[in-house]
Amino acid sequence: MAQASDIRPHMEVLGSDGIHVGTIDHVDGDRIKLTRKDSNDGEHHYLPLSDVVRVDEHVHVGTTAAAMGLLAVAGATGFTADHGAAPFPPVKNRQVEGARPRGNYYLPWIVALIGLLLLFLLFRSCASHEQATTTTTTTAATDTAAPAVAPLPVEAVKLPNGRSVDLAPNTLNYELQRYLASNQPTPRTFTFDKLNFDTGSAAIRAEDAGNVDALALILAAYPKARVTVTGYTDARGSQPLNAQLGAQRAQAVATALTGKGIDKGRIATATGGESDPTDTNATAGGRFENRRSELTVTAK
C-alpha cells in the first residue's frame, strides 16, 4: 500500500481505467479527501488509502472511474469504505406518520445503465474494427488492379507492308505508327498507355496482351526500326530489387515481341527501377501507373 507521505495536495487521482477521478485535497488519516470542485454535489468525498495501488505524478487507485462514481454516490449518503459499512446502505427517508424506510431501489437502475454503456462501447469497437478491415482489404485488392478506363474508339490503320491494324487514337501504338511513318528524328520515347504490371510481378497481364500484339504488327511493318524497352517499378521494396524487377519487366516485353516474330537484335532492354515515377507512390492508383514500361525508338 502507498504511504500517506507520498500523497500531496492537488495531485490528480486516476482510476484503474486511467480516467480522472478527482484531485487530492489532503490525506485524512487512512482516508484521502478529494476537492469539492470534482464533485457534482459540491461536497468533499473520501477514498480509502488502502485503495491506492501506486503513486507517481498521479495517484492511481485500483477501482475504475465508473465504480468510483458509485462510491461517490455512497459517500454523499454518509458511507465511506474504511468505516466498514456495507457498500450501498439503504437510503433512509424521514419517517412520516410511521412510513417505512425506502430500500436501494436505485441500485438496479445504476447497474443496468452501466451494463448498457459497456454494451454500446463493445458494439462500437467491433463496428470500427470491421470497417477498418474492409477498408484495408479493399485497398490491397485495388493495388494490383488497373483503374477503370472507358473503351476508346479504334481506327483501322493501313501499314506499309499491306497489313492493317486497329489502333485507338492518342495511344502509344497509334502515335508510334505515325512517328515511324514520318521524317521526325530519333530518338523518341513513348510510354505504354496499357502495359502495366501487378505488384512484384514481371508477367504481362492478359488484358494488355493485345497491346503487345499490335506493337509487334507495327514493328514488323517498319523493319529498320530499333527500339529499347525500359521497365519501371513503384517505390515499394529496396532499390536493388526494384532495379532487378524493372529489368525483368523490360525483358518480358522484349520476349513477347520476339515471340511475335520481331528479331531480338532489334530490341534492347533497360531498367529504370523506381526512378522517374509518373505518379504518386502514396496511392494504389499511383503505384499502378508507376509499374509501367516505356519504348524508345533509337533508329528507324
Phi and psi in degrees as a GROMACS rama.xvg file:
@    title "Ramachandran Plot"
@    xaxis  label "Phi"
@    yaxis  label "Psi"
@TYPE xy
-69.5428  152.378  ALA-2
-84.6011  143.851  GLN-3
-61.2214  -29.8196  ALA-4
-68.45  -18.1464  SER-5
-78.8882  -14.9784  ASP-6
-101.443  127.436  ILE-7
-121.08  154.794  ARG-8
-57.9164  150.986  PRO-9
74.4002  2.65995  HIS-10
-74.2426  143.039  MET-11
-79.2258  141.347  GLU-12
-104.753  126.11  VAL-13
-114.611  137.392  LEU-14
-73.1071  174.119  GLY-15
-65.6422  -17.3165  SER-16
-91.7513  7.63842  ASP-17
81.5109  5.02028  GLY-18
-90.4633  141.721  ILE-19
-62.7863  128.814  HIS-20
-103.848  -41.6494  VAL-21
178.882  -170.818  GLY-22
-127.37  138.207  THR-23
-65.71  129.19  ILE-24
-92.59  -54.9222  ASP-25
-170.321  169.484  HIS-26
-94.0113  125.445  VAL-27
-114.118  85.6744  ASP-28
67.5678  -116.661  GLY-29
-100.628  23.0121  ASP-30
-127.499  156.394  ARG-31
-109.325  126.964  ILE-32
-98.0577  126.005  LYS-33
-94.6524  152.937  LEU-34
-70.549  156.936  THR-35
-70.7717  -28.2617  ARG-36
-64.3746  -20.8368  LYS-37
-90.9309  4.76632  ASP-38
-110.13  133.12  SER-39
-67.8701  -28.6503  ASN-40
-93.2318  3.58427  ASP-41
71.8836  15.875  GLY-42
-110.49  155.94  GLU-43
-69.6362  144.833  HIS-44
-124.763  154.949  HIS-45
-120.779  146.947  TYR-46
-124.429  143.288  LEU-47
-68.8492  136.607  PRO-48
-60.2396  -28.2428  LEU-49
-69.0634  -14.1653  SER-50
-82.547  -9.69147  ASP-51
-77.0506  124.261  VAL-52
-95.5332  -31.1665  VAL-53
-163.938  161.766  ARG-54
-132.716  122.758  VAL-55
-126.302  -120.213  ASP-56
-77.9475  -11.986  GLU-57
-124.702  165.702  HIS-58
-102.334  119.117  VAL-59
-104.621  126.617  HIS-60
-110.173  160.509  VAL-61
-91.1448  21.5568  GLY-62
-124.001  143.633  THR-63
-70.2321  161.424  THR-64
-62.6097  -36.877  ALA-65
-62.3555  -44.807  ALA-66
-65.829  -36.1997  ALA-67
-62.4656  -34.4242  MET-68
-62.1498  -39.0054  GLY-69
-66.3506  -39.9361  LEU-70
-63.486  -35.4092  LEU-71
-63.4797  -38.8867  ALA-72
-62.105  -43.2322  VAL-73
-63.2047  -39.3172  ALA-74
-63.1085  -35.5076  GLY-75
-66.8327  -23.2081  ALA-76
-92.5759  4.70023  THR-77
103.273  7.14367  GLY-78
-99.6773  135.709  PHE-79
-133.352  139.033  THR-80
-61.3968  -30.1106  ALA-81
-79.2801  -4.36943  ASP-82
-86.5962  -4.44816  HIS-83
78.9555  12.8105  GLY-84
-79.5563  166.213  ALA-85
-64.1136  147.512  ALA-86
-53.5455  -41.6271  PRO-87
-134.625  82.9762  PHE-88
-68.8496  156.1  PRO-89
-59.624  142.283  PRO-90
-85.966  113.428  VAL-91
-90.4527  131.577  LYS-92
-90.1919  155.063  ASN-93
-62.7996  133.205  ARG-94
-74.6263  125.82  GLN-95
-116.903  115.926  VAL-96
52.7225  43.4417  GLU-97
82.8728  12.475  GLY-98
-64.1946  145.595  ALA-99
-86.176  148.793  ARG-100
-60.9873  145.417  PRO-101
-84.2468  139.321  ARG-102
-85.4354  -166.656  GLY-103
-80.8627  60.7697  ASN-104
-72.0519  -19.1203  TYR-105
-80.1876  -21.0761  TYR-106
-61.7464  -46.613  LEU-107
-59.4484  -34.1277  PRO-108
-67.4071  -40.4206  TRP-109
-63.8297  -45.4426  ILE-110
-62.0589  -41.2577  VAL-111
-64.4177  -41.4677  ALA-112
-63.7747  -41.3171  LEU-113
-63.1074  -41.4753  ILE-114
-62.2511  -42.3353  GLY-115
-63.801  -38.6757  LEU-116
-63.2873  -43.2271  LEU-117
-64.1618  -40.6718  LEU-118
-64.1224  -39.7583  LEU-119
-61.9427  -45.6679  PHE-120
-63.8507  -37.6991  LEU-121
-65.3314  -47.0088  LEU-122
-65.4106  -37.2958  PHE-123
-65.8888  -38.4155  ARG-124
-64.9459  -42.0923  SER-125
-64.7628  -40.1482  CYS-126
-65.2897  -39.3735  ALA-127
-65.1512  -40.0465  SER-128
-64.9714  -40.9551  HIS-129
-65.0665  -40.5145  GLU-130
-65.4633  -41.494  GLN-131
-63.982  -39.1293  ALA-132
-65.5192  -41.5746  THR-133
-63.3498  -41.8388  THR-134
-63.6255  -43.4087  THR-135
-63.989  -43.2809  THR-136
-63.8716  -41.1295  THR-137
-64.1974  -41.6316  THR-138
-63.7422  -43.4928  THR-139
-64.1229  -36.465  ALA-140
-69.9199  -40.1697  ALA-141
-77.0739  -11.529  THR-142
-68.8053  -23.5946  ASP-143
-108.568  7.51142  THR-144
-106.973  147.674  ALA-145
-76.2775  143.599  ALA-146
-59.9532  144.632  PRO-147
-64.6437  127.27  ALA-148
-126.513  128.236  VAL-149
-67.1773  140.82  ALA-150
-61.5077  139.226  PRO-151
-94.3825  148.755  LEU-152
-66.4375  146.134  PRO-153
-111.16  158.826  VAL-154
-131.341  130.421  GLU-155
-76.0427  113.921  ALA-156
-105.616  127.372  VAL-157
-81.2789  129.549  LYS-158
-99.7018  159.094  LEU-159
-59.7965  -27.3232  PRO-160
-85.7116  9.6838  ASN-161
92.6227  -13.4013  GLY-162
-84.8219  165.526  ARG-163
-128.574  155.496  SER-164
-140.892  140.881  VAL-165
-84.8537  119.289  ASP-166
-128.309  141.087  LEU-167
-88.9282  133.154  ALA-168
-57.4371  152.38  PRO-169
64.1553  26.5934  ASN-170
-112.167  167.245  THR-171
-57.9331  -49.8624  LEU-172
-63.3762  -37.0111  ASN-173
-65.1299  -48.4423  TYR-174
-68.718  -35.8304  GLU-175
-62.6927  -44.6689  LEU-176
-62.3549  -41.955  GLN-177
-65.2097  -38.2017  ARG-178
-66.9409  -44.5218  TYR-179
-65.4005  -27.7611  LEU-180
-83.8742  -7.37534  ALA-181
-98.4636  -179.067  SER-182
-100.697  14.291  ASN-183
-66.5056  144.262  GLN-184
-74.8426  164.887  PRO-185
-100.97  161.987  THR-186
-86.1513  166.618  PRO-187
-150.608  136.458  ARG-188
-106.969  137.497  THR-189
-122.381  138.427  PHE-190
-98.3289  127.618  THR-191
-61.6465  127.349  PHE-192
-82.1712  -17.3797  ASP-193
-146.831  64.6675  LYS-194
-154.744  70.6702  LEU-195
-108.712  174.151  ASN-196
-129.319  152.01  PHE-197
-73.0513  162.947  ASP-198
-57.9726  127.148  THR-199
70.0933  10.9495  GLY-200
-117.543  147.893  SER-201
-113.149  9.91976  ALA-202
-82.3721  137.17  ALA-203
-73.6291  126.22  ILE-204
-70.1355  149.332  ARG-205
-58.819  -37.0735  ALA-206
-72.0308  -11.6384  GLU-207
-102.837  -3.43619  ASP-208
-62.1  -35.6661  ALA-209
-63.1298  -30.5464  GLY-210
-65.6892  -40.1551  ASN-211
-68.3843  -39.1167  VAL-212
-60.685  -44.7583  ASP-213
-65.2875  -37.7988  ALA-214
-62.7419  -40.9627  LEU-215
-63.2364  -40.1781  ALA-216
-62.0248  -39.9606  LEU-217
-67.9357  -46.0722  ILE-218
-64.1913  -34.315  LEU-219
-66.0808  -30.4539  ALA-220
-79.4404  -14.6248  ALA-221
-126.707  76.1732  TYR-222
-64.2512  -16.9345  PRO-223
-84.7772  -10.5705  LYS-224
-72.7954  135.71  ALA-225
-123.229  142.03  ARG-226
-135.01  159.7  VAL-227
-122.782  126.761  THR-228
-99.9008  127.686  VAL-229
-117.357  129.217  THR-230
-102.459  144.302  GLY-231
-129.093  164.354  TYR-232
-132.239  172.204  THR-233
-83.5662  -174.214  ASP-234
-89.1169  0.412989  ALA-235
-77.6384  143.415  ARG-236
92.5933  170.943  GLY-237
-78.7444  158.51  SER-238
-62.102  -43.5446  GLN-239
-60.675  -42.7436  PRO-240
-67.6732  -36.9296  LEU-241
-67.8449  -36.5218  ASN-242
-63.8388  -40.6022  ALA-243
-66.4799  -41.9931  GLN-244
-65.9601  -37.7114  LEU-245
-61.4004  -40.6875  GLY-246
-64.9666  -39.0248  ALA-247
-65.5039  -36.854  GLN-248
-67.9938  -41.6555  ARG-249
-62.3902  -41.4197  ALA-250
-66.7258  -34.1433  GLN-251
-62.6603  -40.2733  ALA-252
-67.4931  -43.7268  VAL-253
-61.5831  -42.1229  ALA-254
-63.9063  -39.4094  THR-255
-64.0038  -37.1678  ALA-256
-70.2105  -42.7762  LEU-257
-65.2658  -30.3888  THR-258
-67.2362  -18.7108  GLY-259
-96.5614  9.77436  LYS-260
101.521  3.99087  GLY-261
-83.1768  130.649  ILE-262
-60.6209  127.938  ASP-263
-64.7437  -20.2641  LYS-264
-69.3244  -14.8979  GLY-265
-89.4682  -6.44797  ARG-266
-121.466  120.216  ILE-267
-105.744  158.757  ALA-268
-126.612  154.878  THR-269
-152.943  165.295  ALA-270
-123.611  139.414  THR-271
-107.92  -6.4348  GLY-272
54.8458  -135.745  GLY-273
-92.4169  2.97616  GLU-274
-74.0892  159.433  SER-275
54.9783  54.8765  ASP-276
-67.6409  147.984  PRO-277
-96.039  -9.80073  THR-278
-148.168  176.492  ASP-279
-72.2321  148.806  THR-280
-95.9634  7.74838  ASN-281
-86.9163  -12.197  ALA-282
-125.923  158.819  THR-283
-63.4974  -41.7307  ALA-284
-64.4748  -39.5914  GLY-285
-66.2587  -41.7979  GLY-286
-64.1636  -36.5533  ARG-287
-61.6375  -43.2104  PHE-288
-63.8875  -32.15  GLU-289
-77.2298  -20.5727  ASN-290
-84.3384  74.7492  ARG-291
-128.889  -177.794  ARG-292
-139.02  152.166  SER-293
-127.143  153.886  GLU-294
-122.822  124.184  LEU-295
-114.182  122.842  THR-296
-83.5326  117.731  VAL-297
-100.239  -18.6024  THR-298
-157.097  152.608  ALA-299
